[in-house]
Amino acid sequence: MSLNKHHQAKLPYFYPFGFGDGKITILSDGPLALGDPGTNFLGVDESTVSGMLERNFLPTNNVVLEQNVPLVEINGRTILFDTGMGSSKVFGPTTGRTLNQP
């Protein structure tokens, strides 16, 4: 797929997969930018954190976590383990996607 600045591919906000006799769907509640990794991981040497980020092809100057909500369907039951941030924007403008899931 070719992308240009006028057409960007949109990744889905959910990822379903089988788990035994059930199904788990990971719902994205949105990314959470933490910023400088040197100030966010207490008790861990900055070079250790930087090395882990580099080995995983992640930026070393800004840590971004994905806030995920697991939805489990098994034995005729549906279990939601978290409800996400809802309409609260305490953690920034990119959270609260769970409310907008299909």
N, C-alpha and C positions, 0 to 999 in steps of 0.2 A: 504494500500500500504506500503510495506516495503522499507525503504531507507537505503543505506549504503554509505560509503565514495566514492564509484566509480559510484554510480547512484543517482543523486539528481533530485527531481521533480522540474520542472520549472513552476512557476506560470505565468498565462497569463498576458500580459501587457495591457489588456483591460477588461472592464466589462460593457456589455450592459444590459439595463432594460427598460421596458415599462413605459411610463409616459403619462397618458391620452391617446390621440389618436396618440401620437408620441413615439419616442424611444430616449433614451439618452445613449451614450456610453462614459464611462470614460476611457480615454487613459492615460497610465502612461508615463510620460516623465522621470521618474527615481527618485530614492531616493536622498534626500539632507540631508547629515549628518551635524547637527549644533554643535554637541559637548556638552560641559557642559551646562546643562540647567540653572545653576546659573548665567551664563554670557550672556544668550540670551533672557531673558524675563525681560526687564526693567520695573520697577515699580511694580513688583510682587515679594513678599517674596519667597526666595528660598525654604522654607519648604512647602509653598503652591503648588509650581510647583512640587516638589518632591512627595507630597501627591497625586496630580492628576495623575502623572505618575504611581505611585504604584497602585492606585485604578483601573487603566486601564491595569495593568500587563505589563507595559512598563519599559525599563531600566531607572534608575534614573541618570545615569552618562553620557548618550549620547542621545540627542534628534535627531531623524531622521524623517524628513517630506517626504511625498510622493508628488511629483509635478504632478498634474493631469490636463488634458486638456479635457474639456467637448465638446462632439460632439452631437448636437441635430438634429434629423430628424423629421420634422413635416410638414404636409400640402404640401408634395412634395418638401420641401426645406431642405437643409442641412446647418447647421450653426456651424462653428468651433469658439469657444470662445477664443482660445489661440493657439499659434503655438509652445509652448514649447521653449526650449533653442536652438533648431537647432543644428548646429555643434559646437557652442560655449561651451567651457569647463570652463567658468568663475566660475561656482558653483561646479566644480569637474568632475571627469571622469564618474560618473554614470548618468549624465543628457543627454538629447538629444534622448531619446528612441522614441519620436513621429515620427521621421524620419524613423524609422525601423518598424512601425506598419504594420500588414498584410492588 
